[in-house]
């Protein structure tokens, strides 16, 4: 048995299945590809010199990309605002006299509800971290009106149109959670209401401006920045097997976030700390 084992070991040790290069051969192989490595290093250096410096993470977001996000907000609801008209007596009044006979024509609003929709909310330009935006609101509804014309009472239900088309300003800031926040600055907007009352032979166009605060219409908008908060990082496998590398998730923690807006772009800068995900 001992002779058989020695003979077997002798056969294994005498087998040469792996041919390793000599030091000289290895150096010659490195020298052959050295020009390719130098060209690759130079290409990387040129690109790196063109990149902005000063932070671990730098991201630029175009206003057009944010506008695509805002289009979903504007179109996700059919009725954004309800405007209720309370009883108004009288809304319109005129005293008349015909052949010495005096009478009064008047129109009252009894009630009314108009549904208003956010049609457009689009960022236009940024300067010193203040973003200008266009806000378009439109709505339709009906009101209940009553009145008297030449002494004859009547009731009508005219259609009312509302429209708000103004520019607003939003202050740009960033949070430690990696989001861009656009908060509207205080401003009183005028919602224009128009309708025409046809009471018998009396046709009266009516216009009114309804003051609205932009901070009541639009809440601060949080937009996620363009980066992943978790990435799989390759590390040597902890267990022996066919896989030499395993991918362990690491969480990216952002710190010192800063934003700057100019022209048609918003730049987000931050430092990054990579930490192994808990439980892995």
C-alpha positions, 0 to 999 in steps of 0.5 A, spaced: 500 500 500 505 504 501 509 503 495 502 504 491 501 511 494 509 513 493 508 511 486 501 515 485 505 522 488 511 521 484 506 521 478 502 527 480 509 531 482 512 529 475 506 532 472 507 540 469 500 542 467 501 550 469 507 553 465 508 560 468 512 565 464 519 567 467 520 574 469 523 576 463 517 574 459 513 577 463 517 584 463 517 583 455 509 582 455 508 589 459 513 593 455 509 591 449 502 594 452 506 599 455 504 604 449 497 602 450 497 604 457 500 610 456 495 612 451 489 610 455 492 614 461 492 620 457 485 620 454 483 619 462 487 625 464 484 629 458 477 628 460 478 628 468 481 635 467 475 638 463 470 635 469 468 640 475 472 639 481 471 641 488 466 635 491 465 628 490 459 628 487 457 634 482 450 633 478 447 638 473 440 638 471 437 641 466 430 645 467 427 642 461 428 635 465 425 638 471 419 641 467 417 634 464 417 632 472 412 638 473 408 636 467 406 630 471 404 634 477 400 639 473 396 633 469 395 628 475 388 632 477 382 634 474 380 639 479 385 643 483 381 648 486 374 650 487 372 657 487 365 658 491 361 664 490 357 667 495 350 671 495 352 678 492 346 682 492 346 686 488 352 685 483 349 690 478 344 695 479 342 701 475 336 706 476 332 707 470 326 712 468 321 712 462 316 717 461 317 719 468 316 712 471 322 710 475 324 703 476 331 699 477 334 693 474 338 689 478 342 682 478 344 678 484 349 672 484 345 667 489 351 662 489 356 658 484 362 653 484 367 654 479 372 648 478 379 651 476 385 646 473 392 647 473 394 647 466 401 649 466 407 650 470 413 651 467 420 653 469 423 658 464 430 661 467 434 661 473 438 667 476 442 667 483 438 661 485 431 664 484 428 660 478 422 664 474 416 660 472 410 660 468 403 659 471 397 658 467 390 656 471 384 655 467 377 653 470 369 653 468 363 653 472 356 656 472 353 661 477 346 662 479 343 669 478 337 672 479 334 679 478 329 684 475 329 687 468 323 693 467 320 690 473 320 683 470 323 678 475 327 672 472 333 667 473 339 665 469 345 660 470 350 663 466 357 660 464 363 663 468 370 662 465 376 663 470 384 664 468 390 666 471 396 667 467 402 670 471 410 669 472 412 667 479 419 666 482 421 660 486 427 659 491 432 654 490 435 650 495 437 643 497 436 638 503 441 633 506 437 627 503 439 629 496 433 633 494 432 639 490 427 644 493 423 649 489 419 653 494 414 659 491 416 666 493 410 670 496 406 673 491 399 675 490 396 673 483 389 675 480 385 670 478 380 673 472 373 671 472 368 673 466 361 671 464 355 675 461 348 675 464 343 675 459 337 677 463 331 678 458 333 683 454 339 685 458 345 683 456 351 685 461 358 682 461 361 682 468 369 681 470 372 681 476 379 679 479 380 674 485 386 675 489 390 668 490 396 667 494 401 663 490 403 659 497 396 657 497 396 654 490 403 651 490 406 647 496 414 647 496 416 641 490 421 636 492 425 633 486 430 627 487 437 629 485 440 624 479 444 619 483 443 612 486 443 612 494 445 605 494 450 601 489 453 594 489 461 595 491 465 589 489 469 585 494 473 579 495 469 573 496 468 571 504 467 564 502 471 560 498 468 557 491 467 559 484 466 566 485 472 570 487 468 577 488 461 578 491 458 585 490 456 588 497 451 594 497 453 600 500 449 606 502 451 613 499 451 618 505 451 625 502 453 631 506 454 638 505 449 639 499 449 645 495 445 648 489 446 653 484 442 655 478 444 659 472 441 660 466 437 653 464 441 649 469 441 647 476 448 644 479 448 640 485 454 639 489 455 634 495 461 630 498 459 622 499 461 617 504 460 610 502 458 605 508 457 598 508 449 597 508 447 594 515 446 587 516 450 585 510 
